[in-house]
Amino acid sequence: MIPYLRRLAGKERFEKSDRHLARFLTFVAGAANAGGFLAVHQYTSHMSGIVSSMADNLMLGDIDLVLAGFAAFMSFVAGAACSAVLVNWGRRMNLQSEYALPLVFEAVLLICFGLLGSNLGRHQWVFVPATVMLLCFVMGLQNAIITKLSGARIRTTHVTGLVTDMGIELGKLFYWNASRHDPGKAFVRADRRKLKLLASLVALFFSGGVAGAIGFKQLGFAASLILAAILLTLAIVPVLDDLKVRLRRAWQ
């Protein structure tokens, strides 16, 4: 189990580990997105919808909603930027946890989400916008983690992109290659491994959404602690590896 977790979020990357980590994070993203909707009646991973609503509200003259949408948008961008800063800092410091650090930070933010949720019934004008911005930040942070470690091959919160790539691979899969009788023509071949990964990510985002909706309905905001525990479990081994190295150097 320890070697598996070390490969899962450690500095040294493997294609299989990238796929496994992406599946875990996609499930968490779906659950957090569903929990956020139950909390503030807004999906926080859907930047296309948020930008579109900003344009609509601008034309309708509802400046308050435009500003709220802009704050959510900038929070997502800030989360992605924060992830890049943490990864690059970890790389400069030669840490084994360069990819695990953003996961730990995301877990801390989900705990904050649980704490904010207990105050949503009071002072909604403060805590509802703060919760939206927090969840958008978390989504940007997480999407940037898997994007960076996979070389922009995988996303965990951007289902539109996943479905688009699925469609492309399905088009290749069902394409009739008349060129097989004509060696001068290129042969179209689907990447079945990629198609399987994309389908599993979409299914896990959906499953996470269902689990998140049930969890937040039954447990309330305490459900966010379960998501935080999952992230901490994924990240803990590389973090402990770095801590052992620091302690060893301190005793020398």
Buried (B, 14 or more C-beta within 10 A) or exposed (E): EEEEBBBBBBBEBEEEBBBBBBBBBBBBBBBBBBBBBBBBEBBBBBBEEBBEBBEEBBEEEBEEBBEBBBBBBBBBBBBBBBBBEBBEEBEEEEBBBBBBBBBBBBBEBBBBBBEBBEBBEEEEEEBBBBBBBBBBBBBBBBBBBBBBBBEEBBBBBBBEEBBEBBEBBBEBEEEEEEEEEEEEEEEBEBBEEBBEBBBBBBBBBBBBBEBBBEBBEEBBBEBBBBBBEBBBBBBBBBBBBBEEEEEEEEEE
